[in-house]
Amino acid sequence: MTMPLPLPPRPVWPVGGRSFPALEGMAKADVVVVGAGFAGVAAALELAARGRSVIVLEAEGLAAGASAASAGQVGPLLYGARKTAGQAMARLGLDRGERLNRAVAASGRRLFELIAAHGIDCEARRGFLCVYRSDKSFARAAGRFAEWQRYGGRSETIGRGELGQWIASARYRGGVFLPEGGFLNPARLISGLADAAVGAGIRLHCHSRVAAVRRLGQQWGVQTAAGQAVAPHLLVATGSGGFPAWPELARTFYPVGCGVAATAPLADRAQSLLPRSGPVADMDDPAVFSPAVTADGRLLVSFLLEGRARDDPMRNSAPARRRLERVFPDRPPPPFESLSAGRLAVTPDGLPRLIRGPEGMLAVTGCNGFGLTLGMLAAREAASFILGTPAGDLALPISEAKPLPAAGLMPALFRSVLAPLANRFGI
């Protein structure tokens, strides 16, 4: 077996583009958004389009969190397609369940429309293939995706004889192709969305970590090292990063470490493995094997992180290499050269969360690894609520910051037990 090579400490998706100054002095707006990832900037754009003034505060550089560390995959799915449209209806009721299912089914299409509307060059391409290892799991998945068609979802089944056009492996029995899913460069997307936000009059400040939040009459005062932003509405969109000023928020999801490893640009652009460049997602693998080929010809693989040391590339990239060796046994996997790491905010029912705080404070979290679809969907719902849509008319319920069972124990359990088991036995 080929041993994994140490990776240099550089991200898969470096963020470029303009810089954004830190907040200085006093600034007022209708809404302050904390977090400049996909959800935060998407919500800000929705609010600005409806005439609201918005300030966005980012603790570090643009997309320093999970957004630019993502695998760039556009999945109009609920929790990796393991949750069904029917389960959402049972969880939320007929009216709200239908609203959510239609929003999920349209989430990939809406993202590509947003990219086109703002002219963002993020190397986006359409198409997402879910593959299955057994006839039973393939048949079950085909039925689930057929159910989504009632809500506007689009899919087509791919038989075993056709799979070779997508993935050069005899391991899979069939697949389901989602034409409104896809793949993109997340760093370029967030940079383009940030440029669009500034063009819409949104004030975006990086290196503006929130030091304190306090109530100022009917307003929220959000204090940073060099300034203060004041607004009647505060939207927290920090995802799995939590929010120290609202510690209860971190217990409303389970944080799960996820990595993305990429090779150098390959001479054959990995066509011998993925003839159509992917993305291809193994839905029978609990550890998220989902390879794709970037626009510059790099093979990219996502995987679950183990242990505490997210900066140990040799250890962390091993699960990705083992999967390549198992899926493509006749082709030695090329060495990885870069690694990004982040955390997923996972919820037991696979649904994102709108969490209500004190009057005027709201949070978006729990995208379950689908920040480009579920995360941005939830952000639009949060913006709608701030704009005055009644809570009962939203596609997502608004809940209190109630801790999940074993919220304090689960992070260590995922790192030390569940992720290693999924990585070793999921293959």
C-alpha positions, 0 to 999 in steps of 0.5 A: 500500500502506498504511504501517504506523503506529508502535505505542505501547510497550504489550503486547497482553495486560497482566497484572493480578491480585494481586502476588507478593512476592519471596523473602526469607530461607530457604525449603524445599520438595520442589521448586523451579520456576524460571519462572512461565509456563504450563509452570512453573505447570502443573507446580507444580499437578501436583506440589501435587495429589500432596502435594508442597510447591513454591516457584516463582521468577519473575525479573520480574513474573508472565508477563513472558516469552513466556507473556503475549506469546503469541497465545493460540491453543490448538493440539493439534498437533505443530509447526503440524501439519507433523509427523505422528503417524506421524513421532512414532512413527518418532522415539520408537518404538511405545509412547512414540510412541503415548503422546505422540500420545494426549497431544497429541491430548488437550492442548486438551481437558485445558487447557479442563478445567483452566480449568473446574476452577479457574474461570478467566475467561480469555475461552476459546472452542473451535475452531481452523481450519487453512486451506490454499491449494491442493487438494494441501496441503488433501488432504495435511492432511486425511490427516494429521488423519485419522491423528490420529483413531486417537489420540483426535484430533477434526477435520472437513474444511471445503470451500471453499464453507463457508470463507466462514463462517470467513474472508472470503477467496477465497485458500483451498481448504479447511480442517480444523476442530479442535473441541478447539483454541481461543483465549483471553487468555493473561494472564488464564490465567496470572493465574488459574493463579497464583491457583490455585497459591497456593490449592493452597499453592504459594509463588510469588515474583516479582522473584526472579531466580536468582543462583546454584545450588549443591549442598547435600548431597542438596539444591539451593540456589537463591539470589536477591538476598534469599533462598534456596530449598532442595529436593531437586528443581529444575525449570527452566521458563524456555522460550526464556529459558534459565537462566544457571546452566545455560548448556548448556540454551540450546543445546538449542533454536533461539530464534525471535522472534515478535510479536503485533500487535492493533488497537483494538476495531473497530466490527464486531469484524472480522466482515467479515474473520473472521465467527466470530472465528477463530482461523484459521491459514494452514498453508501460510505458514511465517511463522505467519499466524494471525489471531483476534478478541479478546473485546473486538473487537480483530483480532490477528495473529501474525508472525515478528520480524526483526533485533535490534530487537524494540522497533522497532514500525514495522519489526516489525509490517510482516509482519502488515500485508502478510499482511492486505493479501494475504489481504483485498485488498479491505479496507484493514487497520485500524491496529495499536495494540499489540504484544507480542514474545517468543521461541519455543523451536524444536526440529528434530523439533517435539517439546518437550524434557525435559532432564536436568541433574545429579542432581535437576535437570530442564528443560522447553523446546522448546514450538515455539510451542504453550506452551498445549498442548505446553508444558503437556503437557511440564510434566505429564511433568516433574512425573510424573518428579519424582513417581517415574514411570520415565523409560521410562514417560513420553510424552517421552524425557529427554535430556542437554543436548546442543547442537543443530547450529549452535546458536550460529549459528542465532539470528542466521541466523533473525533476519537470513535465515530470518525475513525470507525467510519473511515476504516469500515465505511470503505 
